[in-house]
Amino acid sequence: MELSAVAELQVLLEGVALPAERSELLAYAAQQGATPTQIGLLHRLPERQFETIDEVAETLLRVQPAPEHEVPHQPREESGDPPGGNAYTEPRPESGAVSS
């Protein structure tokens, strides 16, 4: 399924009263002169209520990344010395000095 076909369907559905069931979306699309392809896309939707046109599109063609269900990020050991070496621990480092 192409993104452009789903985008055209979204444009066609502009103006539909939301929230709407799949059957209401189909009826509205038919009134607006939907193509057989657009009607076919709407038939792919599950029988439920849709709150937004973007929700309809996202159901047909996932655009947003799926939520990650993984362990929270664990800190890793430092990979080297901090910039400036140990100068960050000196109470009065020499300003502008470059370590070699």
N, C-alpha and C positions, 0 to 999 in steps of 0.2 A: 504494500500500500504506500502510495506516495504522499509526502507531506503536502504537496500542492493540492491534492484532492481533498484532504482533510481541511486545509485552509479555505478552499472554495466552499466547502460545506458550512464552515463557521460563518462565512459571509452570508450564505443563504439563510442561515438560522437567525441572523440579526433581527430582532424585533419579536421573537417568540416570547410568550409569557413564561417566565421562569419563577419558581422551579417547575419542571415539566417531566412527565413520564415519557418513556420511549414512544408510546402510541401518539402522544400529543406532538412530539417532535416530528414523527412521520406525517401526521396530518398537516402540520404547518408547512413542512417541506413540500408536500404535494401541492398545496395551495400556491406556493411560491414558484412552481414550475421546476421542481427538482428533476435532475437527470436520473436515469435508471441506476447509474453508478452511485449517485448520492443517496438514493433510496436504499440501495444495497448496503451502503456503509451504515446507515441508520438501523437496518435490520440486524447488523452485527452487535449492536449495543445490548447489554443485559436489560432485562425487565426491571427497571428501578427508576427512581426519581433523580433528575440531574439539576443541580443548583445553578450551574453556569454553562455557557457555551464552551468555555475552555475545558471544563470537566468532561464534556462530550468528546472533545478532540483528544484529550489526554487518555480517555478510555479506549479510543480507536487506535491511537498511535502514541505510545509513550515517548514524550519529549524530555521531560524532567528525569534526572537520574533517580533510580530506585533508592529508597532510604537504606543506609548501611546499618546492618544489625551486627556489629562487631564489638569486641571488647574495647573500652575507651583507650585512647592513646596512652601508652606507657612511656615515661621518660627513658631516654637511653643515656648511657655513659658519655661524657664529653669526648669529642673526637680530637682534641688537641688543646694547645694553649690559647687563652683568650687574646684578642688583638691587643698589642702593647705589652705582651708578656706579663710579668709580675708587677708592672708599674701601677696597676689598678689597686694594689693593696697598700701602696705607699701613701702616707697621710699628706705629704706635700711633694707630689711628683714634679719634676722639672718640666715646665710648660714648653711644648714644641719640640722636645727632645725626641730623637729617633733612635731606637735601640738597634744595635747591629749584631 
